[in-house]
Amino acid sequence: MPESSSPADHESAELVTSVNEALKTVIRRNLRCARAIADSFDVPVGPTPKETVWALNKTKLYRYQPTRPVDVKLKKRVPLLLVYALINKPYIFDLRPGASFAEFLVNQGFDLYLLDWGAPGPEDQQTRFDDYATAYLPRAVRRMLKVSGADEFSMLGYCIGATLTVLYAALYPDAPLRNIILLTAPLDFGQRESSIFSTWLDKRFFDVDKMIDTLGNIPPEIIEFGAKLMKPVENFVGAYTTLYWEFADDPEAVANWQAMHKWIHDGVPVAGEAFRQWINDYIRANQLIQGEHLVKGQRVDLSKIRASLLNVVAKYDHLVPPAQSMSIMDLVSSRDKHLEIIPAGHVGLMGGRSAKYKLWPKLARWLAERSI
């Protein structure tokens, strides 16, 4: 007769079973994460319906459409133009259903437009930074006003898009610009708390002319790599450990992670002369905030900005430290101006999981009160 198993044998068998189950769990999680990363580059983004209403060169102006019927009482009279940076694609505003700032706004009754700068080619190397505010923005605004039938408009600028918004507002003080929202605006590079980018890009360490003369336009990989080096552990490792430990078992969280991961790695080139001017005039010389910047012989006077202003700063922003964005509050002539500090990072401010609770409703309420 077979001998009965001892308690030690039972413990050993249970241990083996537990180890096997743990290994299976780890393997399944690894496979889900690997699949999520691989599939992230093909996930659909920018789902909110929109139509092209104007185009010039690579730049397009889109008008968004609601994804559900909107009560006529909710519709706002003043249209809103979204202006993003030159270094990424603007679908950060419209990542996926339920996680889309654009979808949120149009369903709140806003007549919403997006200016997409496009991807510059070699033929666009001579485009300067100022050209975006003088050759493109005024035309896009005129078209938006014609399409909407409105006599006033609002602008929301994010990151370098906020810098272009400020530049436009100061250069065209007679434009019917009623409201301005700035998100993480890189404006003042003379602050002690300025980004480490200011050190890296110092002319003692970085030859911008050699780079432009060699490459023409700046490839997106250079911009992305530089941004990641600001917080290397978090950017090169942290995003994936978060996926593994926090999101892997939550399909909705994985879908949001994939959309953001795609956007981060989906950059566009920067026109060579625009990059050169950004480094020399804006970062190194800090001309804009000091009132020394000239555009076609005209001094950019920030005191000419009179529109209602909401300046939103991300408290934990390592790309655009809060100090870079705050000093403009004392330079504009706006009587209605507010500074809002949100506990978020540069990207998470708009695209993070809590953005729909922390930021979007604040922006909608502020604009709604000023769009009737």
Long-range contacts (C-beta under 8 A, 24 or more apart in sequence): 29-244, 29-248, 29-249, 30-244, 32-248, 32-249, 32-254, 33-240, 33-243, 33-244, 33-248, 36-243, 36-248, 36-254, 36-257, 36-258, 37-240, 37-243, 37-261, 39-258, 40-257, 40-258, 40-259, 40-261, 40-262, 41-262, 41-265, 43-96, 43-255, 43-258, 43-259, 43-262, 44-96, 45-91, 45-94, 45-95, 45-96, 45-259, 45-262, 45-263, 46-91, 46-94, 46-95, 47-94, 47-96, 47-97, 47-100, 47-103, 48-94, 48-100, 48-102, 48-103, 48-106, 50-102, 50-114, 53-113, 53-143, 53-144, 53-147, 54-139, 54-140, 54-143, 54-144, 54-147, 56-135, 56-136, 56-139, 56-140, 57-118, 57-124, 58-117, 58-118, 58-119, 58-120, 58-121, 58-124, 59-115, 59-116, 59-117, 59-118, 59-136, 59-140, 60-115, 60-116, 60-118, 61-113, 61-114, 61-115, 61-116, 61-140, 61-143, 61-144, 62-113, 62-114, 62-116, 63-111, 63-112, 63-113, 63-144, 63-147, 64-94, 64-102, 64-105, 64-106, 64-112, 64-113, 64-114, 65-106, 66-106, 66-107, 67-97, 67-103, 67-106, 67-107, 68-107, 70-106, 70-107, 70-108, 70-109, 71-109, 74-108, 74-109, 75-109, 75-111, 76-108, 76-109, 76-110, 76-111, 76-367, 76-368, 76-371, 76-372, 77-150, 77-152, 77-371, 77-372, 78-111, 78-150, 78-152, 78-153, 78-154, 78-178, 78-179, 78-367, 78-370, 78-371, 78-372, 79-110, 79-111, 79-112, 79-113, 79-144, 79-145, 79-148, 79-150, 79-153, 79-154, 80-105, 80-110, 80-111, 80-112, 80-113, 80-153, 80-154, 80-155, 80-156, 80-367, 80-371, 81-113, 81-114, 81-115, 81-140, 81-141, 81-144, 81-153, 81-154, 81-155, 81-156, 82-112, 82-113, 82-114, 82-115, 82-156, 82-158, 82-161, 83-115, 83-137, 83-155, 83-156, 83-157, 83-158, 83-161, 83-162, 83-164, 83-165, 84-114, 84-115, 84-116, 84-117, 84-157, 84-158, 84-159, 84-161, 85-158, 85-159, 85-160, 85-161, 86-117, 86-129, 86-132, 86-160, 86-268, 86-270, 86-271, 86-274, 87-160, 87-220, 87-223, 87-267, 87-268, 87-270, 88-263, 88-266, 88-267, 88-268, 89-116, 89-263, 89-266, 89-267, 89-268, 90-114, 90-115, 90-116, 90-117, 91-263, 92-158, 92-263, 92-347, 92-350, 92-351, 93-158, 93-350, 95-256, 95-259, 95-260, 95-263, 95-351, 96-255, 96-256, 96-259, 99-256, 99-259, 99-351, 99-353, 99-356, 101-350, 101-355, 101-360, 104-356, 104-360, 104-364, 105-360, 105-364, 108-364, 108-368, 109-368, 110-364, 110-367, 110-371, 111-148, 111-150, 113-140, 113-144, 113-148, 115-140, 117-268, 118-268, 119-268, 119-269, 120-217, 120-268, 120-269, 120-270, 120-271, 120-274, 121-217, 121-269, 122-216, 122-217, 124-217, 124-271, 125-216, 125-217, 125-271, 125-272, 125-273, 126-271, 126-272, 126-273, 127-271, 127-273, 127-274, 128-271, 128-273, 128-274, 128-277, 129-273, 129-274, 129-275, 129-277, 129-278, 129-281, 129-282, 130-167, 130-277, 130-295, 130-296, 131-274, 132-164, 132-274, 133-164, 133-167, 133-168, 133-171, 133-295, 134-168, 134-171, 134-295, 134-296, 137-164, 137-168, 138-168, 138-172, 138-175, 141-175, 145-176, 151-176, 152-176, 152-177, 152-178, 153-177, 153-178, 154-178, 154-179, 154-180, 154-181, 154-367, 154-370, 154-371, 155-179, 155-180, 155-181, 156-180, 156-181, 156-182, 156-183, 156-363, 157-181, 157-182, 157-183, 157-185, 158-183, 158-184, 158-350, 159-183, 159-184, 159-185, 159-186, 159-319, 159-320, 159-346, 160-186, 160-278, 162-186, 162-187, 162-325, 163-187, 163-282, 163-288, 166-288, 166-302, 166-305, 166-328, 167-288, 167-295, 167-300, 169-304, 169-305, 169-307, 170-300, 170-301, 170-302, 170-304, 170-305, 171-295, 171-298, 171-300, 173-304, 173-305, 173-306, 177-307, 178-307, 178-308, 178-370, 178-371, 179-307, 179-308, 179-309, 179-310, 179-367, 179-370, 179-371, 180-305, 180-307, 180-308, 180-309, 180-310, 180-334, 181-309, 181-310, 181-312, 181-363, 181-366, 181-367, 182-309, 182-310, 182-311, 182-312, 182-325, 182-328, 183-312, 183-314, 183-349, 183-350, 184-312, 184-313, 184-314, 184-317, 184-319, 184-320, 184-325, 184-346, 184-349, 185-311, 185-320, 185-324, 185-325, 185-328, 186-282, 186-320, 186-324, 186-325, 187-288, 187-289, 187-324, 187-325, 187-327, 187-328, 188-286, 188-289, 188-323, 188-324, 188-325, 188-326, 188-327, 188-328, 189-282, 189-283, 189-284, 189-286, 189-289, 189-324, 190-286, 190-289, 190-290, 191-321, 191-323, 191-324, 191-327, 192-323, 193-321, 193-322, 193-323, 193-324, 194-321, 194-323, 194-324, 195-230, 195-318, 195-319, 195-320, 195-321, 195-324, 196-230, 197-226, 197-230, 197-283, 197-319, 198-283, 200-226, 201-279, 201-283, 201-284, 202-284, 203-284, 206-279, 208-275, 208-276, 208-279, 208-280, 209-276, 212-272, 212-273, 212-275, 212-276, 215-272, 216-272, 217-269, 217-270, 217-271, 217-272, 217-275, 218-269, 218-270, 218-272, 218-275, 219-269, 220-267, 220-268, 220-269, 220-270, 221-267, 223-267, 223-270, 224-264, 224-265, 224-267, 227-319, 230-318, 230-319, 231-318, 253-353, 256-353, 260-347, 260-351, 263-351, 264-347, 289-327, 289-328, 289-331, 291-331, 302-328, 302-331, 302-332, 303-331, 303-332, 303-333, 304-333, 305-332, 305-333, 305-334, 306-332, 306-333, 306-334, 306-335, 307-334, 308-334, 308-336, 308-337, 308-370, 309-334, 309-336, 309-337, 309-338, 310-337, 310-338, 310-340, 310-363, 310-366, 311-337, 311-338, 311-339, 311-340, 312-340, 312-341, 312-342, 312-349, 312-359, 312-362, 312-363, 313-339, 313-340, 313-341, 313-342, 314-342, 314-344, 314-345, 314-346, 314-348, 314-349, 315-341, 315-342, 315-343, 315-344, 316-343, 316-344, 316-345, 317-344, 317-345, 317-346, 317-349, 318-345, 318-346, 319-346, 320-346, 336-370, 338-366
